Amino acid sequence: MNKGFRLEDVVDIQKLQEIQDRFCEVTGLAAVTVDYTGSPITAYSNFSPFCAAMREREECFRCFHSDAHGGLEAARIHKPYIYYCHTGLVDFAAPILFEGQFIGALLAGQVQVKGEPPSWLKDQGMRSEEWKKEPELVQLYAENKAVSVRKIKAAAELMFVITNYIVEQSVLTLSQEKLNEKNIKLIEEMEARMELEKALKEAELKALENQVNPHFLFNVLSSINSLALIEDAPKTSEMVYALSEMLRYTLKRNMEQTVMLKDELDYTEKYLKIQNIRLSDGIKVKWEVDDALMDVRVPFMSIQPLVGNAVNHGIFPKEDGGVIRIRALDFNNRVEVSVTDDGIGMSRSRLKEIQQMKEKKGQTTDSIGIWNTYKRLQHLFGPEADLMVKSTQDKGTTIVMKIPKNKELDDVEDFDR
């Protein structure tokens, strides 16, 4: 028996009850539907006063044994089984099957036979005569309806067809719903991938549009640096050197690569150095990095956009500068990189908009860095990776990037490999 498939999981029991009730009204038979264990899943319909009274007595176990025997026999032969119950009334069991497996049965009958009973209608060998000692039961038994075997057989065949058709259609509907869910999920995954590929193509196109011959660029920067030293402008020299190192880092990689955490942090440090010169040392940077994580793979250009967001939208609007804290720690075999600023923070509505960007198909221009970082995290590391934003207006913002530490990235071409 298919114990992993339950009748009540696929059939609307209320509808089944209505069909069972109408069937009993039309035929005058009693009925109940049971699962593969013999447990009723519908209420009793049109039970005769005699059978109702019998089931209230200690001898009721014989009624349940009779039902169980009928259900098992129907399951064995895979078609309706007509039989005498232990009191001599005629019942039938119409098996409910799915892919050849017995998952339940409709039990009906509680009638006497009209006319000569056929030779194939057998006694189950569990007849009981005790009930005949009670005149009340004898009177109720005599009141049971008499029906021809031909009509009983027709009723059994009818309910066999109806119940199995209901199950078949319910299973088909359930299968179609699951297929639709899979198709929707597949479409969403394809759309997400196409969206990511589009973003990457746009980034590559933007890089091509802005591309300058690297040798020419570095020669010019080197000349500017030398000129700054000659003119005794150490800040200018420092800024040009930091910029040239940043460009050297970006020109050797593409947006699909991963890099070691130490390289990404070094790039971010040079970015902050340039910003501090620009803002007259208005940014204080605090680092809290676990040295054991320095060789962990992170997406290329993933930390600097978060720091850039902190500088441009958190610290820069303040007149007196601020503090940025960069942390990289190991939590339960997952690297968490966080960027926290004590800037102007966000309003609740703006924070909600940023937090909901995961479900949106687009983003505003001032959240594109966060959006692209999240999408590349998902592309490279799957659903185990995440990006979370927390913010309080006038107090600051924290962005946390979560990356699985031991994720295999065999299909990603990395610069350092």
Sequence and secondary structure as in RCSB ss.txt:
>XXXX:A:sequence
MNKGFRLEDVVDIQKLQEIQDRFCEVTGLAAVTVDYTGSPITAYSNFSPFCAAMREREECFRCFHSDAHGGLEAA
RIHKPYIYYCHTGLVDFAAPILFEGQFIGALLAGQVQVKGEPPSWLKDQGMRSEEWKKEPELVQLYAENKAVSVR
KIKAAAELMFVITNYIVEQSVLTLSQEKLNEKNIKLIEEMEARMELEKALKEAELKALENQVNPHFLFNVLSSIN
SLALIEDAPKTSEMVYALSEMLRYTLKRNMEQTVMLKDELDYTEKYLKIQNIRLSDGIKVKWEVDDALMDVRVPF
MSIQPLVGNAVNHGIFPKEDGGVIRIRALDFNNRVEVSVTDDGIGMSRSRLKEIQQMKEKKGQTTDSIGIWNTYK
RLQHLFGPEADLMVKSTQDKGTTIVMKIPKNKELDDVEDFDR
>XXXX:A:secstr
  TTS HHHHS HHHHHHHHHHHHHHH  EEEEEETTS B S  BS  HHHHHHTTSTTHHHHHHHHHHHHHHHH
HHTS EEEE TTS EEEEEEEEETTEEEEEEEEEEEEE SS  TT    S    GGGG HHHHHHHHTS EE HH
HHHHHHHHHHHHHHHHHHHHHHHHHHHHHHHHHHHHHHHHHHHHHHHHHHHHHHHHHHHT   HHHHHHHHHHHH
HHHHHTT HHHHHHHHHHHHHHHHHHT  TT EEEHHHHHHHHHHHHHHHHHHTTS EEEEEEE GGGTT EEET
TSHHHHHHHIIIIIITTSTT EEEEEEEEEETTEEEEEEEE S    HHHHHHHHGGGT S   GGGHHHHHHHH
HHHHHHGGG EEEEEEETTTEEEEEEEEETT   TTS  TT 
